[in-house]
Amino acid sequence: MRKNTNSKRTIRREIYVVAVLFALVFIAMIIYLARYVQVGSRDFIYNSYNSRFSVFADDVTRGSIYTADGHVIAKTSLDSERNQVREYPDERLFCHSVGYVGKGMAGLEAEYSFDLLKSHITLSEQINNSLTGQRSPGDDLYTTFDYDTQKAAFEGLGMFDGAVIAIEPETGKVVAMVSKPDYDPNTIATYWDDITDETKNNSALLNRAIAGAYPPGSTFKIVTTIAYLRDNDGDDSFSYKCNGSMAVDDYTIHCSGRKSHGTEDLLKAFSNSCNSAYAYIGVNLDLDKYNKTAEDLLFNTKLPTDLGSTKKSKFSLSDESSKSLIAQTAIGQGDTTVSPLHMCMLVSAIANGGELMEPYMADKIVSVEGDVVSEHEPVSYGTIMSDEEVELLNQYMEAVVMDGTADSVDFGDLNVYGKTGTAEYTTNKSVTHSWFVGYATDENGNKLAIAVIMEGAGYGSKYAAPLAAKVFNAYFE
Ligand SMILES: [Zn+2]
């Protein structure tokens, strides 16, 4: 009897020990699984040794990518052997922003691969899918792009190399972004050698909108104008008599078409895009302050955005710089280079009362059931121009469109504020890039900022400004 009780006790103790051990193993497994899901799987998906998994997972169908207005711009379907195939229905239209999978990954496809391969359907459905050998649907990515605006920019650029970028000033949402030459992401693997052939020198993979390094031409007069205002405590009193050229040491700066603009105030010098007046302004600026202004306006700085591999814009003048270089720099020639994105950010800040919103193109991750998994909130970089500077620039940029260099461009019913540019980029002064930067507002106060560059096209007023008008109208329609 006693012996019996003892053995029962021993058995109970053994059961207890086994139960505790099971519980510990179970907890350890939960921790391991949670770690795998939270951290491990991201490392796993991005591990370069798992190139197949980095594109397609066995248990999840890669999610789709959409424009803000619901057009599918990247999706996965199954081929006859039930292999996953990534498709881009609009071919080249979004190639530089969405990127590709198929020859490694690039663009949003690379940056959001983890999210596209993650499924937020219920756990029981996921388990059911894996037991029945079906893939769970991955989450979808909604971008900030507007389909019609993107299309207008893409078609408007036509056969020209160059870039268009359009941003919503109040939020930093990138509404359109086009770069040419381009490529078809559907066939990237097939034509890879051709696309990356350096002897052909067309760098189709390069996103010129964010990574181009262009001479800004007269669009840079926006920066020189702000430098002038900062040199003069915000006072825009100015008078200059233009007779069509200005000699600086042994170099002569000419006004466009060798036109004499006569006596001008700052507004007239800006809206006429008078090179002589701006060369005169340049050589009289305090160079330390000029550099400081350029740096406050994000030159020589990594741009505050996660759009991809952006190019730093370049500006530098020193006491060693010749007077002729300073004069050329003031009108956007010289050694200065900019990206279209940077110019778009500057006019976007003007449109937004001086406050710069950081540009972004990935808006939200949404589960296949429509639940928002994560969403990008607009981020302010801060105020880069004073109220007074913004007010004056608005007057000057409006004058460009009303009775300045862009007065022949039909912008429809929109109020447009802009600056044209015609940028020399070789010693042949007759070959020029065509620029337009600015913004438009409609009757409801909605705004869109834009930068357009058409390589080798000619006058900004003749090519880039009419393209900007098309993009504005597609957006506000
Ligand atoms: Zn002039």
Boltz pocket constraint, residues with backbone or C-beta under 6 A from the ligand:
constraints:
  - pocket:
      binder: B
      contacts: [[A, 242], [A, 243], [A, 244], [A, 245], [A, 255], [A, 259], [A, 260], [A, 261], [A, 262], [A, 273], [A, 274], [A, 275], [A, 276], [A, 277]]
      max_distance: 6.0
